Amino acid sequence: MFRFIYNILRRRRPKSKNKDQVANVIKSMAHAKKLHRELIVLAHPDKNASKRELAEELSELINQNRYNYSELLKLKKRVKNELKAD
């Protein structure tokens, strides 16, 4: 998938600044993918039986923002504060 996006952005004949932007987008998506996996494991409803409804809500939000690294960082704080406060 990253290669596909890279090829689309590259077709525009990027200048040196745009090459850096393309690299940053791809790097951000790679970090988002790792963070998404981590958060899904932490917020899975089966692992949080006592707070199942909250875990389901957070899982939905995580899935909706799976490519948005900045939102995932905000959700990480929320998961750690609300689910791990047993």
N, CA, C and O atoms as a GROMACS GRO file, in nm:
protein
  344
    1MET      N    1   0.083  -0.119   0.000
    1MET     CA    2   0.000   0.000   0.000
    1MET      C    3   0.088   0.126   0.000
    1MET      O    4   0.057   0.224  -0.068
    2PHE      N    5   0.197   0.122   0.077
    2PHE     CA    6   0.284   0.238   0.083
    2PHE      C    7   0.348   0.263  -0.053
    2PHE      O    8   0.365   0.377  -0.094
    3ARG      N    9   0.382   0.157  -0.122
    3ARG     CA   10   0.444   0.170  -0.253
    3ARG      C   11   0.344   0.234  -0.350
    3ARG      O   12   0.383   0.316  -0.433
    4PHE      N   13   0.218   0.196  -0.341
    4PHE     CA   14   0.113   0.251  -0.426
    4PHE      C   15   0.101   0.402  -0.405
    4PHE      O   16   0.097   0.478  -0.502
    5ILE      N   17   0.095   0.445  -0.280
    5ILE     CA   18   0.083   0.587  -0.251
    5ILE      C   19   0.209   0.661  -0.296
    5ILE      O   20   0.200   0.771  -0.351
    6TYR      N   21   0.323   0.601  -0.272
    6TYR     CA   22   0.449   0.662  -0.314
    6TYR      C   23   0.450   0.683  -0.466
    6TYR      O   24   0.492   0.789  -0.513
    7ASN      N   25   0.404   0.584  -0.541
    7ASN     CA   26   0.403   0.596  -0.687
    7ASN      C   27   0.307   0.705  -0.734
    7ASN      O   28   0.336   0.777  -0.829
    8ILE      N   29   0.194   0.716  -0.670
    8ILE     CA   30   0.097   0.820  -0.707
    8ILE      C   31   0.156   0.959  -0.683
    8ILE      O   32   0.149   1.047  -0.769
    9LEU      N   33   0.215   0.977  -0.566
    9LEU     CA   34   0.271   1.107  -0.534
    9LEU      C   35   0.395   1.138  -0.617
    9LEU      O   36   0.425   1.254  -0.645
   10ARG      N   37   0.465   1.038  -0.658
   10ARG     CA   38   0.587   1.056  -0.736
   10ARG      C   39   0.559   1.096  -0.880
   10ARG      O   40   0.642   1.162  -0.943
   11ARG      N   41   0.445   1.059  -0.932
   11ARG     CA   42   0.410   1.090  -1.071
   11ARG      C   43   0.401   1.239  -1.098
   11ARG      O   44   0.406   1.282  -1.213
   12ARG      N   45   0.388   1.317  -0.995
   12ARG     CA   46   0.375   1.462  -1.010
   12ARG      C   47   0.509   1.530  -1.035
   12ARG      O   48   0.515   1.653  -1.041
   13ARG      N   49   0.612   1.455  -1.049
   13ARG     CA   50   0.748   1.508  -1.068
   13ARG      C   51   0.784   1.601  -0.953
   13ARG      O   52   0.800   1.722  -0.973
   14PRO      N   53   0.795   1.546  -0.834
   14PRO     CA   54   0.817   1.631  -0.717
   14PRO      C   55   0.952   1.700  -0.717
   14PRO      O   56   1.052   1.647  -0.767
   15LYS      N   57   0.952   1.819  -0.660
   15LYS     CA   58   1.076   1.891  -0.637
   15LYS      C   59   1.137   1.834  -0.509
   15LYS      O   60   1.079   1.745  -0.447
   16SER      N   61   1.251   1.884  -0.471
   16SER     CA   62   1.319   1.828  -0.354
   16SER      C   63   1.235   1.840  -0.227
   16SER      O   64   1.236   1.749  -0.144
   17LYS      N   65   1.161   1.950  -0.211
   17LYS     CA   66   1.075   1.965  -0.094
   17LYS      C   67   0.964   1.861  -0.096
   17LYS      O   68   0.930   1.804   0.008
   18ASN      N   69   0.907   1.836  -0.213
   18ASN     CA   70   0.800   1.740  -0.223
   18ASN      C   71   0.848   1.598  -0.196
   18ASN      O   72   0.773   1.516  -0.144
   19LYS      N   73   0.973   1.568  -0.232
   19LYS     CA   74   1.027   1.436  -0.202
   19LYS      C   75   1.031   1.414  -0.052
   19LYS      O   76   1.001   1.305  -0.003
   20ASP      N   77   1.069   1.517   0.021
   20ASP     CA   78   1.072   1.507   0.167
   20ASP      C   79   0.931   1.490   0.223
   20ASP      O   80   0.911   1.415   0.318
   21GLN      N   81   0.835   1.559   0.164
   21GLN     CA   82   0.698   1.547   0.210
   21GLN      C   83   0.644   1.407   0.183
   21GLN      O   84   0.574   1.351   0.267
   22VAL      N   85   0.676   1.351   0.068
   22VAL     CA   86   0.634   1.215   0.036
   22VAL      C   87   0.693   1.118   0.136
   22VAL      O   88   0.624   1.029   0.186
   23ALA      N   89   0.820   1.135   0.165
   23ALA     CA   90   0.886   1.047   0.262
   23ALA      C   91   0.822   1.061   0.400
   23ALA      O   92   0.805   0.961   0.471
   24ASN      N   93   0.786   1.183   0.439
   24ASN     CA   94   0.722   1.204   0.569
   24ASN      C   95   0.584   1.141   0.576
   24ASN      O   96   0.546   1.086   0.679
   25VAL      N   97   0.509   1.148   0.467
   25VAL     CA   98   0.376   1.086   0.464
   25VAL      C   99   0.388   0.935   0.479
   25VAL      O  100   0.314   0.873   0.556
   26ILE      N  101   0.480   0.877   0.406
   26ILE     CA  102   0.497   0.732   0.413
   26ILE      C  103   0.546   0.690   0.551
   26ILE      O  104   0.500   0.589   0.605
   27LYS      N  105   0.637   0.766   0.607
   27LYS     CA  106   0.690   0.736   0.740
   27LYS      C  107   0.579   0.747   0.845
   27LYS      O  108   0.570   0.664   0.935
   28SER      N  109   0.495   0.849   0.832
   28SER     CA  110   0.384   0.867   0.924
   28SER      C  111   0.285   0.752   0.915
   28SER      O  112   0.233   0.706   1.016
   29MET      N  113   0.258   0.706   0.794
   29MET     CA  114   0.166   0.594   0.776
   29MET      C  115   0.223   0.466   0.836
   29MET      O  116   0.149   0.386   0.893
   30ALA      N  117   0.353   0.447   0.825
   30ALA     CA  118   0.416   0.329   0.884
   30ALA      C  119   0.406   0.333   1.036
   30ALA      O  120   0.378   0.231   1.099
   31HIS      N  121   0.429   0.450   1.094
   31HIS     CA  122   0.416   0.464   1.239
   31HIS      C  123   0.270   0.445   1.282
   31HIS      O  124   0.243   0.384   1.385
   32ALA      N  125   0.178   0.496   1.203
   32ALA     CA  126   0.036   0.482   1.235
   32ALA      C  127  -0.006   0.336   1.234
   32ALA      O  128  -0.086   0.293   1.317
   33LYS      N  129   0.048   0.260   1.141
   33LYS     CA  130   0.013   0.118   1.132
   33LYS      C  131   0.058   0.044   1.257
   33LYS      O  132  -0.017  -0.038   1.312
   34LYS      N  133   0.179   0.071   1.303
   34LYS     CA  134   0.230   0.007   1.424
   34LYS      C  135   0.149   0.047   1.546
   34LYS      O  136   0.113  -0.036   1.629
   35LEU      N  137   0.120   0.176   1.557
   35LEU     CA  138   0.044   0.226   1.670
   35LEU      C  139  -0.099   0.171   1.669
   35LEU      O  140  -0.154   0.141   1.774
   36HIS      N  141  -0.156   0.158   1.552
   36HIS     CA  142  -0.292   0.103   1.539
   36HIS      C  143  -0.296  -0.039   1.595
   36HIS      O  144  -0.386  -0.073   1.671
   37ARG      N  145  -0.200  -0.121   1.558
   37ARG     CA  146  -0.195  -0.259   1.609
   37ARG      C  147  -0.184  -0.261   1.761
   37ARG      O  148  -0.253  -0.338   1.828
   38GLU      N  149  -0.097  -0.177   1.812
   38GLU     CA  150  -0.076  -0.172   1.957
   38GLU      C  151  -0.204  -0.132   2.030
   38GLU      O  152  -0.239  -0.193   2.132
   39LEU      N  153  -0.273  -0.031   1.979
   39LEU     CA  154  -0.394   0.018   2.045
   39LEU      C  155  -0.509  -0.080   2.037
   39LEU      O  156  -0.587  -0.094   2.131
   40ILE      N  157  -0.520  -0.149   1.925
   40ILE     CA  158  -0.628  -0.246   1.911
   40ILE      C  159  -0.612  -0.358   2.014
   40ILE      O  160  -0.710  -0.406   2.071
   41VAL      N  161  -0.488  -0.399   2.038
   41VAL     CA  162  -0.464  -0.502   2.138
   41VAL      C  163  -0.499  -0.449   2.278
   41VAL      O  164  -0.563  -0.520   2.356
   42LEU      N  165  -0.460  -0.327   2.308
   42LEU     CA  166  -0.487  -0.270   2.440
   42LEU      C  167  -0.637  -0.246   2.465
   42LEU      O  168  -0.686  -0.266   2.576
   43ALA      N  169  -0.708  -0.203   2.362
   43ALA     CA  170  -0.847  -0.163   2.378
   43ALA      C  171  -0.947  -0.270   2.335
   43ALA      O  172  -1.065  -0.241   2.318
   44HIS      N  173  -0.901  -0.391   2.316
   44HIS     CA  174  -0.992  -0.497   2.271
   44HIS      C  175  -1.095  -0.526   2.379
   44HIS      O  176  -1.059  -0.541   2.496
   45PRO      N  177  -1.223  -0.536   2.342
   45PRO     CA  178  -1.329  -0.559   2.442
   45PRO      C  179  -1.312  -0.689   2.522
   45PRO      O  180  -1.352  -0.694   2.638
   46ASP      N  181  -1.253  -0.792   2.463
   46ASP     CA  182  -1.234  -0.917   2.535
   46ASP      C  183  -1.129  -0.904   2.646
   46ASP      O  184  -1.135  -0.976   2.745
   47LYS      N  185  -1.035  -0.813   2.630
   47LYS     CA  186  -0.932  -0.792   2.732
   47LYS      C  187  -0.980  -0.698   2.841
   47LYS      O  188  -0.919  -0.692   2.948
   48ASN      N  189  -1.086  -0.627   2.817
   48ASN     CA  190  -1.140  -0.530   2.913
   48ASN      C  191  -1.285  -0.564   2.942
   48ASN      O  192  -1.375  -0.486   2.911
   49ALA      N  193  -1.307  -0.678   3.002
   49ALA     CA  194  -1.444  -0.726   3.026
   49ALA      C  195  -1.521  -0.634   3.121
   49ALA      O  196  -1.642  -0.618   3.107
   50SER      N  197  -1.452  -0.574   3.217
   50SER     CA  198  -1.521  -0.488   3.313
   50SER      C  199  -1.567  -0.356   3.251
   50SER      O  200  -1.662  -0.294   3.299
   51LYS      N  201  -1.500  -0.312   3.145
   51LYS     CA  202  -1.535  -0.187   3.077
   51LYS      C  203  -1.559  -0.215   2.929
   51LYS      O  204  -1.502  -0.150   2.842
   52ARG      N  205  -1.644  -0.311   2.903
   52ARG     CA  206  -1.665  -0.358   2.766
   52ARG      C  207  -1.719  -0.249   2.673
   52ARG      O  208  -1.671  -0.236   2.561
   53GLU      N  209  -1.817  -0.173   2.718
   53GLU     CA  210  -1.877  -0.069   2.632
   53GLU      C  211  -1.774   0.038   2.595
   53GLU      O  212  -1.768   0.082   2.480
   54LEU      N  213  -1.696   0.080   2.692
   54LEU     CA  214  -1.592   0.179   2.666
   54LEU      C  215  -1.487   0.122   2.570
   54LEU      O  216  -1.440   0.192   2.480
   55ALA      N  217  -1.451  -0.004   2.589
   55ALA     CA  218  -1.352  -0.067   2.502
   55ALA      C  219  -1.405  -0.078   2.358
   55ALA      O  220  -1.329  -0.059   2.263
   56GLU      N  221  -1.532  -0.108   2.342
   56GLU     CA  222  -1.590  -0.115   2.207
   56GLU      C  223  -1.590   0.022   2.140
   56GLU      O  224  -1.559   0.034   2.022
   57GLU      N  225  -1.624   0.125   2.217
   57GLU     CA  226  -1.624   0.261   2.163
   57GLU      C  227  -1.483   0.303   2.120
   57GLU      O  228  -1.464   0.358   2.012
   58LEU      N  229  -1.385   0.275   2.205
   58LEU     CA  230  -1.247   0.310   2.172
   58LEU      C  231  -1.196   0.230   2.053
   58LEU      O  232  -1.122   0.283   1.970
   59SER      N  233  -1.234   0.104   2.043
   59SER     CA  234  -1.193   0.022   1.929
   59SER      C  235  -1.248   0.078   1.798
   59SER      O  236  -1.178   0.080   1.697
   60GLU      N  237  -1.371   0.123   1.802
   60GLU     CA  238  -1.430   0.184   1.682
   60GLU      C  239  -1.356   0.312   1.642
   60GLU      O  240  -1.327   0.333   1.524
   61LEU      N  241  -1.325   0.394   1.740
   61LEU     CA  242  -1.251   0.518   1.712
   61LEU      C  243  -1.112   0.488   1.657
   61LEU      O  244  -1.064   0.555   1.566
   62ILE      N  245  -1.048   0.388   1.713
   62ILE     CA  246  -0.915   0.350   1.666
   62ILE      C  247  -0.922   0.302   1.522
   62ILE      O  248  -0.837   0.339   1.440
   63ASN      N  249  -1.022   0.222   1.490
   63ASN     CA  250  -1.035   0.173   1.353
   63ASN      C  251  -1.070   0.284   1.254
   63ASN      O  252  -1.025   0.281   1.140
   64GLN      N  253  -1.147   0.381   1.297
   64GLN     CA  254  -1.182   0.492   1.209
   64GLN      C  255  -1.062   0.581   1.179
   64GLN      O  256  -1.056   0.643   1.073
   65ASN      N  257  -0.968   0.587   1.271
   65ASN     CA  258  -0.851   0.675   1.256
   65ASN      C  259  -0.723   0.596   1.234
   65ASN      O  260  -0.616   0.642   1.276
   66ARG      N  261  -0.730   0.481   1.172
   66ARG     CA  262  -0.613   0.394   1.162
   66ARG      C  263  -0.498   0.451   1.081
   66ARG      O  264  -0.385   0.405   1.096
   67TYR      N  265  -0.522   0.550   0.995
   67TYR     CA  266  -0.415   0.611   0.917
   67TYR      C  267  -0.377   0.750   0.966
   67TYR      O  268  -0.285   0.812   0.913
   68ASN      N  269  -0.446   0.797   1.068
   68ASN     CA  270  -0.423   0.931   1.121
   68ASN      C  271  -0.337   0.921   1.248
   68ASN      O  272  -0.388   0.896   1.357
   69TYR      N  273  -0.209   0.940   1.231
   69TYR     CA  274  -0.113   0.919   1.340
   69TYR      C  275  -0.139   1.013   1.458
   69TYR      O  276  -0.130   0.970   1.573
   70SER      N  277  -0.170   1.138   1.431
   70SER     CA  278  -0.190   1.234   1.540
   70SER      C  279  -0.314   1.197   1.624
   70SER      O  280  -0.312   1.211   1.746
   71GLU      N  281  -0.420   1.152   1.558
   71GLU     CA  282  -0.540   1.110   1.632
   71GLU      C  283  -0.512   0.983   1.713
   71GLU      O  284  -0.562   0.967   1.824
   72LEU      N  285  -0.433   0.893   1.656
   72LEU     CA  286  -0.399   0.770   1.728
   72LEU      C  287  -0.318   0.802   1.855
   72LEU      O  288  -0.334   0.734   1.956
   73LEU      N  289  -0.233   0.902   1.849
   73LEU     CA  290  -0.158   0.941   1.968
   73LEU      C  291  -0.253   0.992   2.078
   73LEU      O  292  -0.234   0.963   2.196
   74LYS      N  293  -0.354   1.069   2.037
   74LYS     CA  294  -0.453   1.117   2.134
   74LYS      C  295  -0.532   1.000   2.194
   74LYS      O  296  -0.560   0.997   2.313
   75LEU      N  297  -0.567   0.905   2.107
   75LEU     CA  298  -0.643   0.789   2.154
   75LEU      C  299  -0.557   0.700   2.245
   75LEU      O  300  -0.610   0.636   2.335
   76LYS      N  301  -0.428   0.697   2.222
   76LYS     CA  302  -0.339   0.618   2.308
   76LYS      C  303  -0.344   0.670   2.451
   76LYS      O  304  -0.350   0.592   2.546
   77LYS      N  305  -0.341   0.802   2.465
   77LYS     CA  306  -0.350   0.861   2.599
   77LYS      C  307  -0.484   0.826   2.664
   77LYS      O  308  -0.490   0.793   2.782
   78ARG      N  309  -0.590   0.833   2.585
   78ARG     CA  310  -0.723   0.804   2.637
   78ARG      C  311  -0.734   0.657   2.679
   78ARG      O  312  -0.791   0.626   2.783
   79VAL      N  313  -0.681   0.567   2.597
   79VAL     CA  314  -0.685   0.424   2.630
   79VAL      C  315  -0.610   0.398   2.760
   79VAL      O  316  -0.660   0.328   2.848
   80LYS      N  317  -0.492   0.455   2.772
   80LYS     CA  318  -0.413   0.431   2.893
   80LYS      C  319  -0.480   0.491   3.017
   80LYS      O  320  -0.475   0.432   3.124
   81ASN      N  321  -0.542   0.606   3.003
   81ASN     CA  322  -0.605   0.671   3.119
   81ASN      C  323  -0.735   0.603   3.160
   81ASN      O  324  -0.759   0.584   3.279
   82GLU      N  325  -0.819   0.568   3.063
   82GLU     CA  326  -0.953   0.519   3.096
   82GLU      C  327  -0.960   0.368   3.115
   82GLU      O  328  -1.035   0.322   3.201
   83LEU      N  329  -0.886   0.292   3.039
   83LEU     CA  330  -0.897   0.147   3.049
   83LEU      C  331  -0.802   0.088   3.152
   83LEU      O  332  -0.833  -0.015   3.213
   84LYS      N  333  -0.691   0.149   3.172
   84LYS     CA  334  -0.592   0.092   3.265
   84LYS      C  335  -0.604   0.148   3.406
   84LYS      O  336  -0.518   0.123   3.490
   85ALA      N  337  -0.709   0.223   3.432
   85ALA     CA  338  -0.729   0.281   3.566
   85ALA      C  339  -0.818   0.189   3.651
   85ALA      O  340  -0.917   0.233   3.709
   86ASP      N  341  -0.781   0.062   3.656
   86ASP     CA  342  -0.861  -0.035   3.735
   86ASP      C  343  -0.825  -0.032   3.881
   86ASP      O  344  -0.882  -0.107   3.961
   0.00000   0.00000   0.00000
